Amino acid sequence: MKRIILKPFALIALAAVILSSCASLQKMKKNANLITFKTTPEILETNAGKVDVAIDGKFPAKYFNKKATMVATPVLKYEGGEKAFEPVTLQGEKVDANNKVITQATGGSFAYKDAVPYIEAMRLSTLELRITASQGKKSLDFAPIKLALGVIATPTLVVNMPTPLIGVQREKNTTGKYDPNIDAFQRIVPDAYTADIKYLINKADIRPTELTKDDIAKLNEYNQALAKDPRKKLKSMEVSSYASPDGKLDFNTKLAEKRQDASAKFLTKELKKNEVEAQFQTKFTPEDWDGFKELMSKSNIQDKELILRVLSMYTDPEVRNREIKNLSNAFVAVAAQILPELRRSKFTTSIELIGKTDEELSALADSDPSKLNPAELLYAATLTKDLNKQLAIYNSAMKIYPSDWRGFNNAGMVLVKQQKYADAKSLFEKAEKLNNNEPIIKNNLGVCALKAGDLATAETYFGGASGAGDAVNNNLGILSIIKGDYAKAVKYFGDSDSPNTGLAKILTGDNNGALKSLENCTWEGCYMKEYFKAIVGARTAKENLMYESLEKAVKMHPELKKTAATDMEFAKYFNEARFKAIVK
């Protein structure tokens, strides 16, 4: 190996270079106070579970050595630890690298943004900038530069109590769609029975064979049960008599009236024989064109459409008769299949079925739930505020009616109220297998996903819960706050009386609107309502509002003392005697 011998003048030159680089780095360190930094926001804030920071730095002219490199690392220090942001690297104009260049002649600036995951300990913290400058093989650490104090964590105070929904067997409304506000349980249920007797053409006497038909016997039984059962209440009893729409109108009018008299006489006799005291109404229809049209529409008669067209084209009964009879082939079928069915008297008894009282339902739900139908059993659970009793009733519903999704869903809803989200999720999943498209179940699965922190899944479920009611918007509002979209949260909450409505407005800067919403909050004993009002007071320099609301909040929930003591919303009051007294 060749031995290298440094001559004295080479050693001197090398030492000079080293000393020169050290001197230039020392100079940069000494003059670090000439660098200006602006941190946005001045007090850091959480947003969507992270702490965001933006730093703008400016170097004066003649500061940055042409051959120097500087690495600046923002670090958030807090009790028990620290978290570094991504470093930013800057260089002088003679450094052969690809970093942001700061010239010696004019200086320069840089803009920096980054975020780190938020933890509670960061509420009281210090953001400092740690700088290391280097030149060649030499490096020098600067004294840490403090940039900001504390982290405002107000978004994390969202009341993450998403609303589950009770399962209802919804009934169709007048538009034919399911109405989420209509429950199938009805204490008073309408019911009716209809029977009829047929007449021969142009006759009004009731044939004995008609009186022995099954539906007449069942009508008598129905009327007898009405008289004996106190849970059955007569609403109306009606006899309607008809003549078929063939022949002359005058004749048919008299014929229908005679049939009315005959059927009324028969019903009077039957009611008396069965000891049923009831009044009934009678009416007659000389030419039953409505019945004709209905039967014709259901038939397979040749030229059916043509006959129906005749009915729509002509209103005069004689013209209708003539035109239909002109269709000779079709009229034979009409006379054989349609007209005999229209020569009739119809008996209709309409009643109300009076359901069990609340006391009866509650007693049976405890002692013998199998005697209740699904709607009664599920309704019985709503008659108690005891969550354990509710759960017991829903467990009975799951056992007795295993194909009814509501039992599983409602048991899950109770478990949510008991903060047992994993168990609730399992039941909601079983309910979903029974009714995959039910928006109520989708909402409740979204509730579990939101509590588990699975925001994407929660959002998907809530999207599938459209139409399930205001609870879905409330849950989407909570989700929006957690995601950092505060304006969207305000829209979702609308005029909701949730304290989160006020929080969302605080986070969008609408302090007056927030205070109004919080004053309208009807949640009894809601300590977060008062805490949020205290934040509004601090932000708007209304000290009385701040102190009075904070005192109410910690009185209702003493654990809030620890929160308030580290809440940078109240930083300017940390050393005030009244504040210290509240949080001690």
C-alpha positions in Angstrom: 0.0 0.0 0.0 1.3 3.4 -0.9 1.8 5.6 2.1 0.5 9.2 1.9 2.4 11.8 3.7 0.8 15.2 4.2 3.2 18.0 4.1 2.9 20.8 6.6 1.4 23.3 4.3 -1.4 20.8 3.3 -2.2 20.2 7.0 -2.5 23.9 7.5 -4.8 24.3 4.5 -7.0 21.4 5.7 -7.2 22.9 9.2 -8.2 26.3 7.7 -11.1 24.7 5.8 -12.3 23.0 8.8 -12.1 26.0 11.0 -13.7 28.1 8.3 -16.7 25.8 8.1 -17.1 25.7 11.8 -16.9 29.4 12.0 -19.6 29.8 9.3 -21.9 27.3 11.1 -21.3 29.0 14.4 -22.2 32.3 12.9 -25.5 30.9 11.5 -26.3 29.5 14.9 -25.5 32.8 16.7 -27.7 34.8 14.3 -30.6 32.3 14.3 -32.7 35.0 15.9 -32.7 36.8 12.6 -34.8 34.1 11.0 -38.5 34.9 11.3 -41.1 32.2 11.6 -44.9 32.4 11.5 -47.0 29.5 12.6 -50.6 29.0 11.4 -52.7 28.7 13.5 -50.9 30.5 16.3 -52.3 27.9 18.6 -52.4 24.5 16.9 -55.8 22.8 16.4 -57.0 19.3 15.8 -58.8 18.5 12.6 -60.1 15.1 11.6 -58.0 13.4 14.3 -54.8 15.2 13.3 -52.8 18.2 14.4 -52.1 20.4 11.4 -49.3 22.9 11.3 -48.2 25.4 8.6 -44.9 27.3 9.1 -43.6 30.2 7.0 -39.9 30.9 7.5 -37.9 33.9 6.2 -34.1 34.3 6.1 -32.5 37.7 5.9 -29.8 38.5 3.3 -26.2 37.5 4.1 -27.4 34.9 6.6 -27.3 31.6 4.8 -23.8 30.3 4.0 -23.5 29.3 0.3 -22.1 25.9 1.2 -24.4 25.1 4.2 -27.3 22.7 4.5 -30.0 23.2 7.1 -32.5 20.5 8.3 -35.4 22.0 10.3 -37.7 19.6 12.2 -40.9 20.7 14.0 -41.4 18.7 17.1 -44.5 18.7 19.4 -43.4 18.1 23.0 -45.9 17.0 25.6 -45.9 15.4 29.0 -44.7 11.8 28.5 -43.4 12.1 25.0 -43.0 14.1 21.8 -44.0 13.7 18.1 -41.8 15.0 15.2 -43.3 16.3 12.0 -41.6 15.7 8.7 -38.3 17.7 8.5 -37.7 20.4 5.8 -34.2 20.7 4.2 -32.8 24.0 3.0 -29.5 24.6 1.3 -27.1 27.3 0.2 -26.6 28.1 -3.5 -23.3 26.2 -3.8 -24.6 22.9 -2.4 -25.0 20.2 -5.0 -28.4 18.9 -4.0 -32.1 19.3 -4.8 -33.4 21.1 -1.7 -35.0 24.6 -1.3 -32.2 27.1 -2.0 -31.7 30.2 0.2 -29.3 32.6 -1.4 -26.7 34.6 0.5 -27.2 37.8 -1.3 -31.0 38.2 -0.9 -31.9 35.5 1.6 -35.2 33.6 1.0 -38.2 31.9 2.5 -39.9 28.6 2.7 -43.5 27.4 3.3 -44.2 24.2 5.2 -47.3 22.1 6.0 -47.6 18.8 7.8 -49.8 16.9 10.2 -49.4 14.3 12.9 -52.0 12.1 14.7 -53.5 13.7 17.7 -53.4 12.3 21.2 -55.0 13.8 24.3 -51.6 14.6 25.9 -51.0 17.1 23.2 -53.5 19.5 24.6 -50.8 21.0 26.8 -47.7 21.0 24.6 -44.9 23.0 23.0 -44.2 23.2 19.3 -40.5 23.8 18.8 -38.2 23.8 15.7 -35.0 21.8 16.0 -32.4 22.9 13.5 -29.2 21.1 12.4 -26.8 23.0 10.1 -24.0 21.2 8.3 -21.2 21.9 5.9 -19.1 19.1 4.6 -18.6 16.7 7.4 -19.2 19.2 10.1 -22.7 19.7 11.7 -24.0 21.9 14.4 -27.3 21.8 16.4 -29.0 25.1 17.1 -30.9 25.8 20.3 -34.6 24.7 19.8 -36.9 27.6 18.7 -40.3 27.7 20.3 -43.1 28.3 17.8 -46.4 27.7 19.5 -48.0 26.5 22.8 -50.8 24.0 23.1 -53.3 22.4 20.9 -57.0 23.4 20.7 -58.9 20.0 20.7 -62.5 21.3 20.6 -63.6 19.0 17.7 -62.7 16.0 19.8 -65.4 17.0 22.3 -68.1 15.9 20.0 -70.8 14.0 21.8 -70.3 10.7 19.9 -73.6 9.2 20.8 -75.1 8.2 17.4 -78.8 7.5 17.5 -80.1 3.9 17.0 -83.6 3.3 15.6 -86.3 1.1 16.9 -87.7 -1.4 14.4 -91.2 -0.8 13.2 -93.3 -2.9 10.8 -94.1 0.1 8.6 -97.4 0.4 6.8 -97.9 1.8 3.4 -99.2 5.4 3.3 -101.4 7.0 0.7 -98.6 7.2 -1.9 -98.1 3.4 -1.7 -94.7 3.9 0.0 -93.7 2.8 3.5 -94.0 5.5 6.0 -91.3 5.4 8.7 -93.6 7.1 11.2 -96.4 4.5 11.1 -96.1 1.5 13.3 -98.1 -1.7 12.6 -99.2 -1.9 16.2 -102.7 -0.6 16.6 -104.8 -1.1 19.7 -108.0 -0.8 17.7 -108.0 -2.7 14.4 -110.7 -2.5 11.8 -112.2 -5.7 10.6 -115.2 -6.7 8.4 -117.0 -9.7 6.9 -119.1 -9.8 3.8 -121.5 -12.4 2.4 -124.0 -12.2 -0.4 -127.0 -14.0 -1.9 -127.7 -14.3 -5.6 -131.1 -13.9 -7.4 -132.5 -15.4 -10.5 -133.0 -13.0 -13.4 -135.9 -10.6 -12.8 -136.6 -12.2 -9.4 -136.5 -10.8 -5.9 -137.4 -13.8 -3.7 -134.5 -15.4 -1.7 -134.0 -19.1 -2.6 -133.5 -21.6 0.3 -130.3 -22.8 -1.4 -128.8 -19.3 -1.0 -129.5 -19.3 2.7 -127.6 -22.4 3.4 -124.3 -21.3 1.8 -121.2 -21.3 3.9 -120.6 -17.6 3.8 -124.1 -16.9 5.1 -123.5 -19.3 8.0 -120.1 -17.6 8.7 -121.8 -14.2 8.6 -124.2 -15.3 11.3 -121.3 -16.6 13.4 -119.4 -13.3 12.9 -122.5 -11.4 14.1 -123.0 -13.7 17.1 -119.3 -13.3 18.1 -119.8 -9.5 17.9 -122.6 -9.7 20.4 -120.7 -11.9 22.9 -117.2 -10.5 22.7 -116.6 -7.2 24.6 -113.4 -6.6 22.5 -115.5 -6.4 19.4 -117.4 -3.2 18.7 -119.9 -2.7 15.8 -118.9 0.1 13.5 -121.6 -0.4 10.8 -123.9 -3.0 9.3 -125.1 -2.6 5.7 -127.2 -4.4 3.2 -126.6 -3.4 -0.5 -128.9 -4.8 -3.2 -128.3 -4.7 -7.0 -129.8 -5.4 -10.3 -127.7 -6.3 -13.3 -127.5 -3.6 -16.0 -129.6 -5.3 -18.6 -133.2 -4.5 -19.3 -135.1 -1.2 -18.7 -134.0 1.2 -16.0 -137.5 1.6 -14.5 -137.9 -2.2 -14.2 -134.4 -2.6 -12.7 -135.1 0.2 -10.2 -138.2 -1.6 -8.9 -136.5 -4.9 -8.9 -133.5 -3.7 -6.9 -135.8 -2.1 -4.4 -137.7 -5.4 -3.9 -134.4 -7.2 -3.4 -133.5 -4.6 -0.8 -136.7 -5.3 1.1 -136.3 -9.1 0.9 -132.7 -9.0 2.1 -133.6 -6.5 4.9 -136.4 -8.8 6.1 -134.0 -11.8 6.0 -131.3 -10.0 8.0 -133.8 -8.7 10.6 -135.0 -12.3 11.2 -131.4 -13.7 11.5 -130.3 -11.0 13.9 -133.3 -11.6 16.1 -132.8 -15.4 16.0 -129.2 -15.0 17.0 -130.0 -12.5 19.7 -127.9 -9.8 18.1 -129.0 -6.2 18.8 -127.8 -4.1 15.9 -129.2 -1.5 13.5 -128.3 -1.7 9.9 -128.6 0.5 6.8 -130.0 -0.5 3.4 -129.4 0.8 -0.1 -130.0 -0.4 -3.6 -128.4 0.1 -7.0 -130.7 -0.3 -10.1 -127.9 -1.0 -12.6 -124.6 -2.1 -11.3 -122.3 -0.8 -14.0 -119.4 -0.5 -11.6 -119.6 -4.2 -10.7 -120.0 -5.0 -14.4 -116.8 -3.2 -15.2 -114.9 -4.9 -12.4 -115.9 -8.4 -13.3 -115.4 -7.7 -17.0 -111.8 -6.5 -16.3 -111.0 -9.8 -14.5 -112.6 -12.0 -17.1 -111.3 -13.8 -20.2 -114.3 -13.0 -22.3 -113.6 -12.5 -26.0 -113.9 -8.8 -27.0 -113.4 -7.8 -23.4 -111.4 -4.7 -24.3 -114.1 -3.7 -26.8 -116.8 -4.0 -24.2 -114.8 -1.9 -21.7 -114.3 0.7 -24.4 -118.0 0.9 -24.9 -118.4 1.6 -21.2 -115.9 4.4 -21.4 -117.5 5.9 -24.6 -121.1 6.0 -23.5 -122.8 7.0 -20.3 -126.4 6.4 -21.3 -127.4 3.0 -19.9 -129.7 2.1 -22.9 -127.0 2.9 -25.4 -124.5 0.8 -23.4 -126.9 -2.1 -23.4 -127.6 -1.8 -27.1 -124.0 -1.6 -28.1 -123.0 -4.6 -25.9 -125.8 -6.7 -27.2 -124.7 -5.9 -30.8 -121.6 -7.9 -30.0 -123.7 -11.0 -30.2 -120.9 -13.6 -29.6 -119.5 -11.7 -26.7 -122.9 -11.0 -25.2 -123.6 -14.7 -24.8 -120.6 -15.0 -22.5 -121.5 -11.8 -20.7 -125.0 -13.1 -20.0 -123.7 -16.4 -18.8 -120.7 -15.3 -16.7 -121.1 -11.7 -15.7 -124.7 -10.7 -15.3 -125.7 -13.5 -12.9 -123.1 -12.4 -10.4 -124.5 -8.9 -10.4 -128.1 -10.0 -9.3 -127.4 -10.0 -5.6 -127.7 -8.6 -2.1 -124.5 -8.0 -0.2 -124.4 -8.1 3.7 -121.4 -6.4 5.3 -120.6 -6.1 9.0 -117.8 -3.8 9.9 -116.3 -3.9 13.4 -113.5 -2.6 15.5 -111.3 -5.2 17.3 -110.3 -3.6 20.7 -106.9 -4.8 21.7 -105.4 -5.5 25.1 -104.7 -2.7 27.5 -101.2 -1.6 28.3 -101.4 -3.4 31.7 -102.5 -6.6 30.0 -99.7 -6.4 27.4 -97.1 -5.8 30.1 -98.3 -8.7 32.2 -98.3 -11.1 29.3 -94.9 -10.0 28.1 -93.5 -11.0 31.5 -95.6 -14.2 32.2 -96.5 -15.7 28.8 -95.2 -13.7 25.8 -96.2 -16.4 23.4 -99.8 -15.2 23.8 -98.9 -11.9 22.2 -98.6 -11.4 18.4 -95.4 -9.7 17.2 -96.7 -6.2 17.1 -98.2 -6.6 20.7 -94.9 -8.0 22.1 -92.7 -5.4 20.6 -95.1 -2.6 21.7 -95.0 -4.1 25.3 -91.3 -3.4 25.4 -91.9 0.3 24.9 -94.1 0.4 28.0 -91.1 0.2 30.4 -88.0 2.4 30.7 -86.0 -0.4 32.3 -83.5 -1.4 29.7 -83.0 -4.9 31.1 -86.8 -5.5 31.0 -86.9 -4.2 27.4 -84.1 -6.5 26.5 -85.8 -9.5 28.1 -89.0 -8.8 26.0 -87.0 -8.4 22.8 -85.2 -11.7 23.6 -88.6 -13.3 23.9 -89.6 -11.8 20.5 -86.4 -13.3 18.9 -87.2 -16.7 20.3 -91.0 -16.8 19.5 -90.8 -15.0 16.2 -87.3 -15.8 14.8 -88.2 -14.7 11.3 -89.1 -11.1 12.4 -86.2 -8.8 12.1 -87.6 -6.3 14.6 -86.8 -8.5 17.6 -83.1 -8.7 16.8 -82.9 -5.0 15.8 -84.6 -3.7 18.9 -82.6 -5.9 21.2 -79.5 -4.5 19.5 -80.8 -1.0 20.0 -81.1 -1.6 23.8 -77.5 -2.9 23.8 -76.4 0.3 22.1 -78.0 2.2 24.9 -76.0 0.0 27.4 -72.8 0.8 25.5 -72.4 -2.8 24.4 -71.7 -2.1 20.7 -70.0 -5.4 19.8 -73.0 -7.4 21.0 -75.4 -5.0 19.4 -73.6 -5.3 16.0 -74.0 -9.1 16.1 -77.8 -8.7 16.5 -78.0 -6.0 13.8 -76.2 -8.3 11.4 -78.8 -11.0 12.1 -81.6 -8.6 11.5 -80.0 -7.6 8.2 -80.0 -11.2 7.1 -83.8 -11.3 7.6 -84.4 -7.9 5.9 -81.4 -6.8 3.9 -82.9 -3.6 2.5 -84.3 -2.1 5.7 -82.9 1.4 6.2 -83.5 1.2 10.0 -81.0 -1.7 10.2 -78.5 0.1 8.0 -78.6 3.1 10.3 -78.0 0.9 13.4 -75.0 -0.9 11.7 -73.7 2.6 10.9 -73.9 3.5 14.6 -71.7 0.5 15.5 -69.2 1.3 12.8 -69.0 5.0 13.9 -68.4 4.0 17.5 -65.7 1.6 16.3 -64.0 4.4 14.4 -64.6 2.8 11.0 -65.7 6.1 9.4 -65.9 4.8 5.8 -68.1 1.9 6.7 -70.3 4.1 8.9 -70.8 6.5 6.0 -71.8 3.7 3.6 -74.4 2.4 6.1 -75.8 5.8 6.7 -76.1 6.4 3.0 -78.1 3.2 2.8 -80.4 4.4 5.6 -82.0 7.2 3.7 -85.6 7.6 4.6 -85.2 6.2 8.1 -85.8 9.5 9.9 -83.9 12.4 11.5 -81.7 10.1 13.4 -79.7 9.4 10.2 -78.9 13.1 9.7 -77.9 13.4 13.4 -75.5 10.5 12.9 -74.1 12.0 9.7 -73.6 15.2 11.5 -71.4 13.5 14.2 -69.5 11.7 11.4 -68.9 15.0 9.7 -67.4 16.6 12.8 -65.1 13.7 13.3 -64.0 13.9 9.6 -63.4 17.7 10.0 -66.2 18.8 7.7 -67.9 21.3 10.0 -70.0 23.1 7.5 -71.5 19.8 6.3 -72.2 18.9 10.0 -74.1 22.2 10.5 -76.4 21.3 7.5 -77.0 17.8 8.8 -77.9 18.9 12.3 -80.2 21.6 11.0 -82.5 22.7 13.9 -81.6 19.6 16.0 -81.6 20.1 19.8 -78.4 18.1 20.1 -75.5 19.9 21.8 -73.5 18.9 18.8 -75.5 21.4 16.7 -73.9 24.2 18.8 -70.5 22.5 18.6 -70.6 22.4 14.8 -71.4 26.1 14.7 -68.6 26.9 17.1 -66.2 25.1 14.7 -67.4 27.1 11.7 -66.9 30.4 13.6 -70.6 31.1 14.1 -70.5 31.8 17.8 -73.8 33.7 18.0 -75.6 30.8 16.2 -73.9 28.3 18.4 -75.1 30.1 21.6 -78.6 30.2 20.2 -78.6 26.5 19.4 -77.1 25.6 22.8 -79.8 27.6 24.6 -82.4 25.7 22.6 -80.9 22.3 23.5 -83.5 20.3 25.5 -81.2 17.5 26.6 -81.9 17.3 30.3 -78.8 17.4 32.4 -76.5 17.8 29.4 -73.2 19.0 30.8 -71.6 19.3 27.3 -74.2 21.9 26.5 -72.9 24.1 29.3 -69.3 23.3 28.5 -69.8 24.4 24.9 -71.4 27.6 26.1 -68.3 28.2 28.2 -66.2 27.9 25.0 -68.4 30.4 23.3 -68.0 32.7 26.3 -64.2 32.4 26.1 -64.1 33.0 22.3 -66.3 36.1 22.5 -64.7 37.5 25.7 -67.9 37.1 27.7 -66.4 36.1 31.0 -69.6 35.8 32.9 -71.0 33.4 30.4 -67.7 31.5 30.4 -67.4 31.2 34.1 -71.1 30.5 34.9 -71.4 27.9 32.2 -68.2 26.2 33.1 -69.2 26.1 36.8 -72.5 24.4 35.8 -70.7 21.9 33.6 -68.2 20.7 36.2 -70.9 20.6 38.8 -72.9 18.2 36.6 -69.9 16.2 35.6 -66.8 16.7 37.8 -64.5 14.8 35.4 -64.7 17.9 33.2 -62.4 19.7 35.6 -59.4 17.8 34.1 -60.6 18.6 30.6 -61.0 22.3 31.3 -57.7 22.6 33.0 -55.9 21.5 29.9 -58.2 23.1 27.3 -56.5 25.8 25.3 -59.8 27.5 24.7 -59.4 28.8 28.3 -55.6 29.4 28.1 -55.9 33.1 28.9 -57.7 32.2 32.2 -55.4 29.5 33.4 -53.8 31.7 36.0 -57.0 33.4 37.1 -58.2 32.6 40.6 -61.8 32.0 39.7 -60.7 29.6 36.9 -58.3 27.7 39.2 -61.1 27.4 41.8 -63.4 25.8 39.2 -60.9 23.2 37.9 -59.2 22.3 41.2 
